[in-house]
Amino acid sequence: MHRIPRVLIAAALVSFSSACALSLRNPQISDLQHNPGRYQDRTVNINGVVTSSWGLPLVPYRFYKVDDGTGEVTVFSQGMRSPTKGARVHVKGRVGEVAVFGGQPIGLHLREEKLDVRR
């Protein structure tokens, strides 16, 4: 009789901890902007639309901005390909910032680890 409540409590704890882990890995961009310290140097996944994309010829660095409807973040890529404006993308990357000034992050960005362009 006492086993059933213990099993239910254990199941609830497992599902709660899984939900917390998923929220750290799949945040909205507004979460990254409002709580940058929580995600600093963590790998996250974002989905959105590319609003701009740029790079220099013969330089292996590319930048593009992704908007998920809650905000926009710059993605830094060392790959040779860069998604075009309007492309729907899924980006896995590590959160970073250039500096913190007055408690506000400057240069919040993702360093791309994996890019999936969806059609």
C-alpha positions in Angstrom: 0.0 0.0 0.0 2.9 2.4 0.7 4.6 1.5 -2.5 2.1 3.2 -4.8 2.6 6.7 -3.4 6.4 6.2 -3.4 6.3 5.2 -7.1 4.1 8.1 -7.9 6.5 10.5 -6.1 9.5 9.0 -7.9 7.8 9.3 -11.3 6.8 13.0 -10.6 10.4 13.8 -9.6 11.8 12.2 -12.8 9.4 14.0 -15.0 10.0 17.4 -13.2 13.8 17.1 -13.5 13.4 16.1 -17.2 11.3 19.2 -17.9 13.9 21.4 -16.2 16.7 20.0 -18.3 14.7 20.5 -21.5 13.9 24.1 -20.6 17.6 24.8 -20.3 18.4 23.2 -23.7 15.4 24.6 -25.6 14.8 28.2 -24.4 13.1 30.9 -26.3 15.4 33.7 -27.5 13.8 36.1 -25.1 14.9 33.8 -22.2 18.5 34.1 -23.5 18.2 37.9 -23.6 16.6 38.3 -20.1 18.7 35.6 -18.3 22.0 35.4 -20.1 23.9 34.2 -17.0 21.7 31.2 -16.7 22.7 30.0 -20.2 26.3 31.3 -20.4 28.6 28.6 -21.9 25.7 26.2 -22.2 24.6 24.5 -25.4 21.0 25.3 -26.4 18.7 24.7 -29.4 16.7 27.4 -31.0 14.2 27.4 -33.9 13.4 30.5 -36.0 13.7 32.4 -39.2 16.9 34.0 -40.5 16.4 37.8 -40.7 19.8 38.6 -42.0 23.0 36.9 -43.0 26.5 38.2 -43.8 30.1 37.2 -44.2 33.2 38.1 -46.2 34.6 36.2 -49.2 37.6 34.0 -48.4 37.0 34.4 -44.6 35.7 31.3 -42.9 33.4 33.2 -40.5 29.7 33.8 -41.1 27.1 35.6 -39.0 23.3 35.4 -39.2 20.4 36.6 -37.1 17.6 34.2 -36.1 14.2 35.4 -34.9 11.8 33.0 -33.1 9.0 35.5 -32.5 10.2 36.4 -29.0 13.5 38.0 -29.9 16.5 37.9 -32.2 20.0 36.5 -31.6 23.2 36.6 -33.6 24.7 33.2 -34.6 28.4 33.0 -35.2 29.4 30.2 -37.6 32.8 28.9 -38.7 31.2 26.9 -41.5 31.5 27.8 -45.2 27.7 27.9 -45.7 25.3 30.4 -44.2 21.5 30.2 -44.4 19.8 32.8 -46.6 17.3 35.4 -45.3 13.9 33.9 -44.7 15.1 30.4 -44.2 13.6 28.4 -41.3 16.4 27.0 -39.2 17.1 24.8 -36.2 20.4 25.9 -34.5 22.3 24.1 -31.8 25.0 26.3 -30.3 26.8 27.5 -27.2 25.7 30.8 -25.6 28.3 33.5 -25.2 28.7 37.2 -24.9 31.4 39.6 -25.6 31.2 41.6 -22.4 28.8 42.6 -19.6 28.4 46.4 -19.0 26.2 47.7 -16.1 24.7 44.2 -15.7 23.6 44.1 -19.3 25.1 41.6 -21.8 26.8 43.1 -24.8 27.2 40.9 -27.9 25.0 38.1 -26.8 25.4 35.3 -29.5 25.4 31.6 -30.2 28.5 29.8 -31.5 27.0 27.4 -34.0 27.6 23.7 -33.4 25.0 22.3 -35.7 22.7 23.9 -38.3 19.6 22.4 -39.9 17.8 24.4 -42.6 14.2 23.4 -42.9 12.2 24.0 -46.1 
